[in-house]
Amino acid sequence: MKSNEYIKGTIKTIVLKLLSENKKMYGYEINQRVKELSAGEIELTYGALYPILYKLESESLLTTQSEIVDGRVRKYYSLTPQGNEIAIEKIAELGRFVDTLKAVLAPAPSTNFSL
Amino acid sequence: MNSLSRNQIDQIAADLEFQGITFEPLKSELLDHLICDVELEMENGSDFIHAWLSVKNKIPHNHFNHLQTETMELLSKKINPVRIFGLISIALLAFATLFKTLHLAGTGQLLLAFLVAISVTLIIGSVRSVKIYSEKKGRGIIWLTTFIIISFILALCCLTLQLPGAEPLLYFSIISIAILFPALSVYFYSSSKKLKDYLLIRLIQDNQSIIEGSALTLIGFGLIFNYSALLLGQMNYGGIIYFIFSIILIGMYVYSLTWKYYIESDSTGNRYTLLLLITSSVAFIMFLMPVIRIDYGLVLRSSLAFVPMIILCLITAVNYYKFSNSKNKSTLTILSVLLLFYPLLRLGTKLQWYSDIVATLITNNYFILGFLLVLIVLLIAFRKERLFKALIILTMASHMIPSL
């Protein structure tokens, strides 16, 4: 997907969705999973992903755990109980929005009005 | 998957530092991400250099800098009670310094209020972190450390008010720190890479910039507080208590910086890590001992005051000479060795090793202020070099009462 303007507002929900399906994930893993699920159409930049992760953590929606892997620190994120509730809410909200958007973007039925 | 060598990892880490990434949690996370990207490229047949260049070229100019700024702004927006009490403490300290400089009554009370506010900040910070990181290992140590530091602060309050019980409290807290911190070092050393996540290390890493900022604030006020008294020839007990408070806390922070090396490297069996453990722990224990008011005699007391600084300079010099990937490693090795002469000169002056000329120079106000300026310039020039910065901060703290 060439334009990122549509993705920006949905990253939070995407991250919450992935974490609701996985017990714990780290930054690179989230990035790769998004790429894989979108068949390479969505690629999160560092600048898009990490501020969101830190924001969610500071809002106590995510909890973290660090591990040493191959000589470096790896930080895993998982949802807190509150984060789980918000994830369900946000996923449903985005789903409804996508449906609305589809309805808006669907070819308009022809009207009988004519001048 | 191709695992990168220590040297290759250090190369990427050095590049991140070069790009200005100083917020430790973000730095380690980006490092892991970049390494994964490089490993993926290498799986597709590239060698390290090409893989790293390919990953690097995909990152827009200043991207990481913007990312760090955005992350820091995001985190600072949240109302944090620890920050509020921290600011109250600084305000009290500022007033105490102002009152002292203007010779107004109430300096002692304000210093006391500052010590109380710092204790409240510590308690709130501990409760908060234990609550937020409820699943993390090491929560008991957070409580224990907080309890010991508050005992130390209480002892200083009792000393200021000349209340009974000051000395037993002071001895208890200093001996506890002298046991707990080296014990933690040994624990981290023996745990090596097996230790996954430890709350105390996590908190220190997450708050490094805040700790360094607080240390510099303490030093700044301490310099005004003590120098105004010194220049007027009125050095008092309050100034010395404040000096003890600042230098012990800063010393604890500098010593805690070694923990990261133990848990991130395969320290067991590594003779350099073992040497670091022994030398830094000996220096730390020596550093704490002058607070316990025993009649050590001039030679031992002076050695206890200055030898730890000399050891720290040596550790820093060896680190930059042998292990660092910093582009300034040669300069920093030389500067660390040069800084070693300051505690050495002060030790020699105390023990009358030199002629009166050298002793007069060391205690000369122009030299004192000139050296302080040099330290400030070094601090600004090498602000991204964590260990060297810590050495400068400790040297500045020791410079707080140059006649002591």
Interface residues (C-beta under 8 A of the other chain):
Chain A: Y26 G27 Y28 N31 T45 Y46 G47 Y50 P51 Y54 K55 S58 S60 T63 Q65 S66 E67 I68 V69 D70 G71 R72 V73 R74 K75
Chain B: S3 L4 R6 I9 P25 L26 S28 E29 L30 L31 D32 H33 I35 C36 D37 I59 H63 F64 H66 L67 E70 T71 L74 L75 K78 I132 Y133 E135 K136 K193 L195 K196 D197 R202 I263 E264 S265
